[in-house]
Amino acid sequence: GFQNRPKSLKVFVNPSSHKREATNIYYEKVAPLFKLADIKTDVTVTEYEGHALSVLKECELQAFDGVVCVGGDGSVSEVAHGLLLRAQIDAGKDTEYVLKPVRAPVPLGVIPAGTTNILAHTLYGIKHAVTATLHIVMGHIQAVDVCTFSTPSKLLRFGFSAMFGFGARTLALAEKHRWMPSSQRRDFAFVKTLADLKPEECELSFLPLQIPQEDTHEKDRKKKERLKKGSKDQWQKIQGHFLNVSIMAIPCLCSMAPRGLAPNTRLNNGSMALIVVQNTSRTEFIKHLKRYTSAKNQFNFPFVETYTVEEVKVQPRLKSGPDAKENVCLNVEGNYPWNIDGDLMKEASEVHVRVHPQLIDLYGVNTDVLESSQVTCNCI
């Protein structure tokens, strides 16, 4: 049978997601299926940013078999962060700085109702509320890697992916124009940021995982042996001007990037993809961006570098003197924007990103396994 089928769920609905359709999606498409499956639900319709996080810190999680979020990537990221933060609190850990976090206590279900819906695409291969609901009803569970984002002194948040540079500045500009319809806001911010394209000067330090792209079980075994022999000290460093830096623990599939923003990583292989786009012309950068929508390799450019890593440190460098006017910080405090799972975060100091293998269970499947398996039907 389906041993992981939930009997009771805590549900968060973000009524402000995308076209404000999350409430309708839940009550028209999702709730009836939960009722048919005899699943009890406790529903919170969020009223402000951080509402789900506040509820998760206080609610009796042991009364539920899982948590469900109906919303976009930002909403899902907030709930995942809340679940993991609650796990650290229950374990008696200092939540100001978490080096070795404990796993989330219950699985998280994702009902897509946002703009890009990266987690839903990655888990189900499609943005489809009914498909997502059926995975939850049947108790399909997939362990997924999670990152921690920290300054040298405190934990900022848990998340699955992040962008610094172009991807973050586009989001920051879009957030300034929330009065626009969501699709127009996104397109406007993309075009405006592209028109004002400027690189970030920063230093990147990273700890390679040293996994060849054509990985096999034998190479994986040898890789683990190398790690035991001290590759923890093999930090590498690059400094320069970068148009975009992506750090992703999951492939990040979406309709605009069917192969994924980070197609060389997986849901739970214990590594992150570090994708560094060096400064180049606007024309070449656009060519790189267009490759995401096609089957061609978006990294096959001389100005794009990819690494498989387990830790990354990003240290922005503010310009001074005559070049200070080139600083493109978006607020008076001099904080740099970060795009973490579609949520805007601003931080002035060094950000340290670590991957933590299989830290949370999500309702869904590993689409890589589905695509690679040969399924035959003998029913006819």
C-alpha positions, 0 to 999 in steps of 0.5 A: 500500500501507500505507507506514507499517505497522510491523514492530517495536513497543515495547509498554507494558502498565499492569496497574493501569489501570481494572479491571486488564484491560489485560493481558488486553486485550493478550494476548487481543485485540491480540497475536494481531492483531500476530502475524497482521500479522507485527509483532515486539513487545517488551513491558514490563508496567509495575510502578510509576508512571514505569516506562515513562518510565524505560524510554523514556529508556534503550531503543534506540528506533531498533530500533522503528517505533512505541511502543504503550501499553495503558492509560488516559489517564494511562498514555498521557500518561506514554508520550507525555511519555517519547517527547518527552523522549527526543527532546529528549535525543537532540537535545542539548536542555536538558530542564530548559527546552524552548522549541522542542521537536523532534518525537517520533522514532516514532509512538505507538499507543493501546490503550484500557484505562482509565476515560475513554480520551479519546485513544482516543475522539478518535482512533478515535471509540470505545473499542475495542481491536480498532479501535485495533489495526487502525489501528496494523497498517495504519499510519494516522498522524495528526499531533497538537498537544502542549502543554508545561507549565512553571514560569518555570524548568523543564519540568514535562511534555508533555501534550495537555490540562489542568484547574485547579480543579474538574477537578483537585481531583476527580482529587486527591480520587480519588487519595486513595481509590485503595483504592476501585473505580475507578468508585466512586472517580470518582463519590465524588470528583465528588460530594464536590468538587461538595458542597465547591465553591469557586472558585480565585482566580488570574490568567490571562494568554493569547495569543489566536490570533484564529481565528473559530469559523466559520474558512475558508481565507481567514480562516486566511490572514489570521490567519497574516498578522496573526500575522506582524504582531506579535500575539505581543505581544497578551497579555490578562489576566483575574483573578478567582475561577474554578471551573474552567479547562480548557486543551486542544490536542485536542477530548477526546472521551469517552463522557461528552462525545460532542462533546468537552470542547473541541469548538471545537479540533482535533487539529492546528490549532496552537491550544488551547481555553481554557475559563474557568468563572467563580464561580457557584452550584452549581445553575448549575455543574451545569447547565453540566456536564450540557450536556457529555453532550448536544448542547447548547452547554455554553458558552452560559452567562454565566459561561463564557468560551472563547478560542482561544489559543497560550499561557496562564499560570496564576498562583494567588493564595493568600488571606491574613489572615482569608480564609486558611482558604478556601485549599483546597490539598490538601497542606501545601506549598501546591501546587495540583493540576493534572489533566494528561491524567488524571494528577495534578500539583501545583505551587505557582508559575505554570504556563506552557502552550504549544502546539506544532503536530504535535509527535507522530504518533499511530496513528489518524485525524482523526475530524473528517475522517471525519464530514465526508466523504461516503463512497459504496460502489459494490460492490453 
